[in-house]
Amino acid sequence: MMQDWFLEAKLGIFVHWGIYAVRGVGESWSFYHDSISYEDYMAQCEGFTAANYDPKAWAELFKEAGAKYAVLTTKHHDGVALWDTKANDLSVIHRTPAGRDLITPYVEALRDQDLRVGLYYSHLDWSHPDYATIWRTDEREKQDQIQKNRFTHPAGAEDPAAWERFLQFHRAQMEELITEFGSIDLLWFDGDWERDVEQWKFREFRSWLDQESPQTVLNSRMWGLGDYATPEQGIPVVPPQGPWEFCVTMNRSWGYQPQDTEYKSVEQLIWMFAETIGLGGNMLLDIGPKEDGTIPEEEVERLKGLGAWIKGNEEAIYPTIGGLSRGHFYGPSTLSKDRETIYLFQFGQSKAPIPVKGIRNKIKNISVLKTGQNLTHQKIGGAPWFNIPGLLWIDLPQEYCDPVATVVKIELEGPVDLYREAGQVITDNQ
């Protein structure tokens, strides 16, 4: 069920952590696509120690970054659980030197920092013997046209009884996640696409979750039966309908891959964040800890850099709503919840006055949010007797500018009233 906290949170941290960090290979997909054998992939269990896992330090870093929630991969498509699941023995407790539940300390650390608790869970499980036992309904009649994968498709005849056993396993793990760790704020599902909504029995599953854990927000990866959309890696040009969250990696990889050094800069992350909240969404920024639980220094630096910029600009971030429609301002913007304040995100050093189109309201004041410095401005042109506003020009001296992005605060008389028309002939000039 959608909750106000999620709509106001704006920034979350996604944590992809599992045995795939031992050799720094792609999480699950590496064996699915045969870049590593399944046997060699699972042999990474022997090297997963979590020896330096410090969830308290994680949570403090997330807080410093300005995040309001975090989502940890409790089980990826490889089926290796980070908690002591009783549904099978494929967990870090029974198969790795870590030998302990890693979810409870994570949950407790987040709560200590007043961060909302999110758990990622993959519906599909490429290690479970009962998973690859039926065809998705729409694939059943065109099996000869499909590139089969042994982790997904039956090797022989379909076995509906085995699939029912898998569903029982799936539900058993879900019951553990929503009952053993206290109140869970967010369930972030993945891997719904390999079976259809009826095969998953997602409608019944959703009803069960609503009854057993009504406070939990659910993402959309239940064939659309969740509470919000999850576009990933590419910021939408047109935002999805309803609540949404943009999930994105810091480099190109979700989990720890030391060879991947293509990190986005702090400036790029700030731009992406501003653009996302300006469109009315949240950003879920991913990190990939090493097998021992330490977060790579490149990621620590970027989280701290993002948090340093957010500090002092909080008013323009939470709990704002999406900003001006495209065309009014050449950059991201947000609005206060009462719609009486506009926050413009101006990137770089301004070399000329900043133009804003279509604001009919009278302006009460314009200032730099972080420093409070007042800015001069003027409206030029327009035909107010026809309710056509002039162009607002804001002077932003370079010495007032933030090195990355300056937030300009525009205080209005009344809720924002925008001119959104195509223009017209003025038949009565004054």
Legacy VTK file of the C-alpha trace (Angstrom):
# vtk DataFile Version 3.0
C-alpha trace
ASCII
DATASET POLYDATA
POINTS 430 float
0.000 0.000 0.000
1.424 3.377 -0.978
2.561 5.430 2.014
3.280 9.139 2.336
6.829 8.468 3.498
7.723 6.953 0.115
6.340 9.910 -1.831
8.386 12.274 0.336
11.590 10.220 0.580
13.152 11.189 -2.803
16.419 9.262 -2.297
17.053 5.627 -1.463
20.157 3.422 -1.554
20.039 0.109 -3.421
22.497 -2.509 -2.110
23.410 -5.464 -4.340
25.388 -7.792 -2.098
25.885 -11.506 -2.471
28.307 -14.258 -3.362
28.857 -12.695 -6.796
31.115 -10.147 -5.095
33.728 -12.817 -4.393
34.970 -12.963 -7.989
33.346 -9.709 -9.026
31.088 -11.297 -11.637
27.623 -10.271 -12.719
24.969 -11.145 -10.169
23.186 -14.332 -11.346
23.126 -13.278 -15.011
26.758 -14.287 -15.439
25.923 -18.001 -15.190
22.593 -17.594 -16.972
24.459 -16.259 -20.024
27.344 -18.730 -19.648
30.079 -16.191 -18.980
30.861 -18.421 -15.990
29.682 -21.947 -15.293
26.980 -22.432 -12.721
29.336 -24.607 -10.707
32.091 -21.985 -10.646
29.570 -19.294 -9.822
28.214 -21.214 -6.836
31.749 -22.069 -5.720
31.986 -18.408 -4.714
30.060 -19.431 -1.612
33.374 -20.678 -0.243
34.827 -17.159 -0.333
31.909 -15.107 0.981
32.948 -14.054 4.499
31.158 -10.780 5.365
34.195 -10.400 7.636
34.071 -6.585 7.742
30.314 -6.155 7.463
29.364 -3.086 9.507
25.693 -2.287 8.942
25.870 0.577 11.446
28.500 2.270 9.266
26.385 1.543 6.186
23.343 3.211 7.720
25.335 6.226 8.890
26.725 6.658 5.376
23.267 6.375 3.815
22.014 9.011 6.235
24.942 11.283 5.399
24.129 10.875 1.702
20.652 12.274 2.316
18.828 8.985 1.758
15.569 8.216 3.526
15.457 4.483 2.817
17.581 1.575 1.627
16.890 -1.687 -0.197
19.106 -4.770 0.287
19.132 -7.861 -1.933
17.932 -10.569 0.446
17.993 -13.098 -2.414
18.940 -12.556 -6.046
18.088 -14.836 -8.976
20.851 -17.236 -7.892
18.708 -18.250 -4.924
21.310 -17.605 -2.207
19.509 -16.064 0.771
21.193 -13.634 3.169
19.023 -14.801 6.059
18.484 -18.148 7.765
15.628 -19.289 5.595
13.912 -22.478 6.693
12.462 -23.065 3.211
15.737 -24.638 2.006
19.425 -24.629 2.959
20.729 -22.340 0.210
21.780 -19.413 2.347
24.936 -17.659 3.515
24.308 -19.229 6.906
24.671 -22.823 5.652
26.827 -22.449 2.543
29.390 -19.697 3.250
32.025 -18.785 5.863
29.847 -15.780 6.780
27.719 -18.305 8.655
25.176 -15.877 10.036
22.019 -13.928 9.282
22.948 -10.648 7.566
19.463 -9.139 7.352
18.672 -8.560 11.036
21.671 -6.266 11.716
20.934 -4.340 8.512
17.319 -3.791 9.547
18.295 -2.743 13.065
20.960 -0.334 11.812
18.555 1.394 9.435
15.963 1.825 12.161
18.578 3.293 14.483
19.179 5.994 11.845
15.439 6.535 11.228
15.771 5.138 7.716
12.972 3.122 6.126
13.667 -0.574 5.644
13.506 -2.060 2.148
14.099 -5.687 1.187
14.742 -6.859 -2.380
13.493 -10.347 -3.265
13.675 -12.202 -6.569
10.516 -14.142 -7.387
12.390 -16.411 -9.760
15.066 -18.761 -8.451
17.437 -20.329 -10.975
18.864 -22.696 -8.348
15.629 -24.220 -7.123
14.950 -27.711 -8.540
11.216 -27.011 -8.933
11.542 -23.693 -10.754
12.259 -24.649 -14.390
9.306 -27.023 -14.581
6.611 -25.195 -16.585
6.377 -22.869 -19.581
5.004 -19.371 -19.437
1.563 -19.579 -21.021
2.334 -17.423 -24.063
5.523 -19.429 -24.758
3.856 -22.815 -24.617
2.574 -22.746 -28.199
5.785 -21.421 -29.756
8.486 -23.472 -28.061
10.283 -24.027 -31.366
10.742 -20.261 -31.748
12.263 -19.669 -28.323
15.882 -19.831 -27.253
15.590 -22.128 -24.263
17.629 -21.762 -21.114
17.992 -24.645 -18.688
17.525 -22.344 -15.699
14.159 -21.154 -16.988
12.560 -23.745 -19.255
11.600 -27.385 -18.595
14.013 -29.993 -19.915
11.134 -32.359 -20.639
7.422 -32.463 -20.004
5.892 -29.802 -17.807
5.444 -30.681 -14.142
2.623 -28.602 -12.615
3.027 -30.351 -9.265
6.659 -29.239 -9.080
5.620 -25.668 -9.884
3.113 -25.759 -7.034
5.923 -26.863 -4.736
7.966 -23.904 -5.930
5.101 -21.525 -5.173
4.903 -22.964 -1.664
8.646 -22.343 -1.290
8.223 -18.773 -2.596
5.401 -18.028 -0.165
7.313 -19.585 2.727
10.296 -17.299 2.141
8.039 -14.288 1.806
6.349 -15.104 5.094
9.754 -15.242 6.749
10.718 -11.828 5.372
7.579 -10.083 6.569
7.437 -11.745 10.000
11.016 -12.282 11.222
12.440 -8.766 10.889
9.752 -6.538 12.313
7.760 -4.072 10.269
9.072 -3.912 6.682
8.500 -0.591 4.917
9.196 -1.685 1.336
9.351 -4.934 -0.619
11.309 -4.527 -3.855
10.452 -7.449 -6.105
12.257 -8.601 -9.218
12.104 -11.511 -11.664
8.386 -11.681 -12.417
8.719 -11.952 -16.203
9.433 -15.668 -16.616
5.923 -16.736 -15.597
2.622 -14.963 -16.125
0.468 -13.322 -13.504
-1.856 -16.305 -13.214
0.982 -18.806 -12.849
2.503 -16.716 -10.079
-0.956 -16.293 -8.516
0.033 -12.686 -7.954
-3.490 -11.414 -7.309
-3.868 -13.808 -4.402
-0.315 -12.998 -3.325
-1.032 -9.271 -3.347
-4.197 -9.785 -1.266
-2.223 -11.866 1.218
0.475 -9.191 1.549
-2.140 -6.472 2.009
-3.636 -8.459 4.850
-0.432 -9.611 6.532
1.731 -6.516 6.011
-0.590 -3.601 5.096
2.041 -0.934 5.888
4.462 -2.277 3.276
4.944 -0.462 -0.024
5.315 -2.859 -2.984
7.083 -2.108 -6.219
5.491 -2.902 -9.569
7.346 -6.095 -10.439
4.335 -8.299 -9.856
3.052 -7.838 -13.404
1.977 -4.311 -12.488
0.128 -5.203 -9.295
2.478 -3.181 -7.078
2.257 0.397 -5.875
4.793 2.188 -8.063
6.792 1.919 -11.292
10.531 1.172 -11.429
12.263 2.451 -14.586
15.969 1.707 -14.427
19.255 3.038 -15.806
17.626 5.642 -18.112
15.800 8.658 -16.658
12.316 8.881 -18.176
11.693 11.731 -20.603
8.009 11.522 -19.770
7.460 10.414 -16.169
5.384 7.268 -15.529
1.817 7.690 -14.372
1.554 7.622 -10.606
4.397 7.132 -8.107
7.723 5.933 -9.484
11.346 5.335 -8.660
14.373 5.572 -10.940
16.929 2.895 -10.019
20.449 3.425 -11.290
23.984 2.152 -10.798
26.989 4.301 -9.894
29.076 2.672 -12.582
27.721 0.089 -15.059
27.297 -2.779 -12.598
24.779 -3.548 -9.877
27.086 -5.698 -7.755
30.771 -5.316 -6.996
32.879 -5.644 -10.157
36.365 -4.178 -9.617
37.119 -4.031 -13.342
34.209 -1.644 -13.860
35.691 1.804 -13.259
33.145 3.793 -15.302
31.786 5.671 -12.307
29.449 8.585 -12.731
30.796 11.773 -11.221
29.241 13.445 -8.204
28.090 16.218 -10.542
26.353 13.716 -12.804
24.660 12.020 -9.857
23.413 15.372 -8.571
22.021 16.234 -12.005
20.295 12.836 -12.263
18.855 13.233 -8.780
17.569 16.749 -9.473
16.081 15.659 -12.791
14.360 12.679 -11.157
12.738 14.592 -8.314
11.871 17.402 -10.727
9.809 14.848 -12.655
8.144 13.727 -9.441
10.036 10.490 -8.773
12.481 9.005 -6.294
16.022 7.936 -7.139
17.270 4.571 -5.878
21.055 4.801 -6.190
22.874 1.473 -6.230
26.067 0.385 -4.497
27.871 -2.964 -4.610
29.780 -3.897 -1.448
32.749 -6.254 -1.608
32.342 -9.813 -0.340
33.625 -8.799 3.108
30.955 -6.112 3.407
33.096 -3.035 2.802
31.769 -0.433 0.388
34.231 0.576 -2.369
35.845 3.934 -1.682
34.684 5.314 -5.050
31.091 4.742 -3.953
31.655 6.154 -0.470
33.089 9.345 -1.975
30.121 9.764 -4.281
27.552 9.180 -1.557
29.265 11.744 0.639
29.494 14.193 -2.264
25.796 13.870 -2.997
24.991 14.336 0.676
27.200 17.420 0.952
25.266 19.058 -1.873
21.891 18.070 -0.431
22.803 19.578 2.945
21.414 23.097 2.921
19.141 22.348 -0.043
16.783 19.999 1.821
13.851 22.392 1.507
13.931 21.981 -2.275
13.978 18.188 -2.006
11.769 16.810 0.735
8.835 16.794 0.837
8.435 18.601 -2.486
6.474 17.556 -5.562
7.406 17.535 -9.254
8.208 20.950 -10.632
7.447 23.097 -13.658
6.400 21.407 -16.873
9.055 21.276 -19.558
9.472 24.531 -21.430
9.079 26.879 -18.479
12.679 26.587 -17.281
15.772 25.045 -18.848
16.590 22.679 -16.022
14.987 20.641 -13.237
12.682 22.233 -10.687
10.444 21.242 -7.789
7.462 22.775 -6.025
6.608 23.046 -2.360
3.630 20.903 -1.400
1.415 24.006 -1.153
2.652 24.964 -4.660
3.531 28.483 -3.508
7.302 28.098 -3.867
9.316 27.085 -6.927
12.831 25.689 -6.599
15.014 25.961 -9.689
18.144 23.806 -10.025
20.627 25.906 -11.962
23.711 23.925 -13.029
27.060 25.526 -13.655
28.007 29.177 -13.362
25.346 31.479 -14.762
26.714 34.033 -17.193
23.441 35.786 -17.929
20.080 36.264 -16.232
18.037 33.077 -15.832
14.753 33.092 -17.808
11.551 31.481 -16.525
8.452 31.467 -18.743
4.767 31.485 -17.986
4.495 32.475 -14.309
1.353 34.511 -13.851
1.764 34.995 -10.083
3.192 38.059 -8.475
6.643 37.384 -7.057
7.150 37.861 -3.326
10.880 37.138 -3.217
13.665 35.273 -5.006
16.795 34.029 -3.232
19.590 31.454 -3.224
18.237 28.688 -1.032
21.450 27.500 0.603
22.825 30.942 1.501
19.679 33.081 1.695
21.095 35.773 -0.594
18.299 37.739 -2.252
18.329 37.992 -6.054
17.135 40.839 -8.195
14.626 40.024 -10.912
12.238 41.592 -13.375
9.371 40.597 -15.630
9.711 41.805 -19.179
6.960 41.888 -21.776
3.664 40.066 -21.542
0.104 41.361 -21.636
-1.229 41.082 -18.089
-4.625 42.557 -19.112
-4.968 39.445 -21.325
-3.545 37.263 -18.539
-0.398 36.643 -20.599
2.642 36.849 -18.313
5.927 38.421 -19.195
9.222 36.566 -19.094
10.774 36.418 -15.623
14.504 37.172 -15.641
16.506 36.350 -12.507
19.978 37.759 -11.869
22.279 35.122 -10.361
25.789 36.527 -9.862
28.527 33.970 -10.359
29.861 34.594 -6.857
26.518 33.337 -5.485
26.693 30.092 -7.424
27.308 26.646 -5.976
30.188 24.853 -7.745
27.778 22.180 -9.006
24.158 23.316 -8.823
22.558 26.368 -7.265
18.998 26.132 -5.988
17.034 29.324 -6.611
13.960 29.788 -4.433
11.009 31.691 -5.923
8.304 32.628 -3.433
4.930 33.354 -5.023
1.721 35.045 -4.043
-0.625 32.059 -4.009
-0.273 28.634 -5.660
1.669 28.661 -8.908
-0.451 29.734 -11.880
1.179 28.849 -15.182
0.445 30.083 -18.665
0.345 26.928 -20.818
-1.293 28.220 -23.980
-0.028 28.529 -27.523
-0.121 32.330 -27.542
-2.667 34.639 -29.149
-3.145 37.907 -30.969
-3.572 40.820 -28.590
-6.530 42.812 -29.911
-6.562 45.495 -27.209
-3.231 47.022 -26.242
-2.854 49.191 -23.199
LINES 1 431
430 0 1 2 3 4 5 6 7 8 9 10 11 12 13 14 15 16 17 18 19 20 21 22 23 24 25 26 27 28 29 30 31 32 33 34 35 36 37 38 39 40 41 42 43 44 45 46 47 48 49 50 51 52 53 54 55 56 57 58 59 60 61 62 63 64 65 66 67 68 69 70 71 72 73 74 75 76 77 78 79 80 81 82 83 84 85 86 87 88 89 90 91 92 93 94 95 96 97 98 99 100 101 102 103 104 105 106 107 108 109 110 111 112 113 114 115 116 117 118 119 120 121 122 123 124 125 126 127 128 129 130 131 132 133 134 135 136 137 138 139 140 141 142 143 144 145 146 147 148 149 150 151 152 153 154 155 156 157 158 159 160 161 162 163 164 165 166 167 168 169 170 171 172 173 174 175 176 177 178 179 180 181 182 183 184 185 186 187 188 189 190 191 192 193 194 195 196 197 198 199 200 201 202 203 204 205 206 207 208 209 210 211 212 213 214 215 216 217 218 219 220 221 222 223 224 225 226 227 228 229 230 231 232 233 234 235 236 237 238 239 240 241 242 243 244 245 246 247 248 249 250 251 252 253 254 255 256 257 258 259 260 261 262 263 264 265 266 267 268 269 270 271 272 273 274 275 276 277 278 279 280 281 282 283 284 285 286 287 288 289 290 291 292 293 294 295 296 297 298 299 300 301 302 303 304 305 306 307 308 309 310 311 312 313 314 315 316 317 318 319 320 321 322 323 324 325 326 327 328 329 330 331 332 333 334 335 336 337 338 339 340 341 342 343 344 345 346 347 348 349 350 351 352 353 354 355 356 357 358 359 360 361 362 363 364 365 366 367 368 369 370 371 372 373 374 375 376 377 378 379 380 381 382 383 384 385 386 387 388 389 390 391 392 393 394 395 396 397 398 399 400 401 402 403 404 405 406 407 408 409 410 411 412 413 414 415 416 417 418 419 420 421 422 423 424 425 426 427 428 429
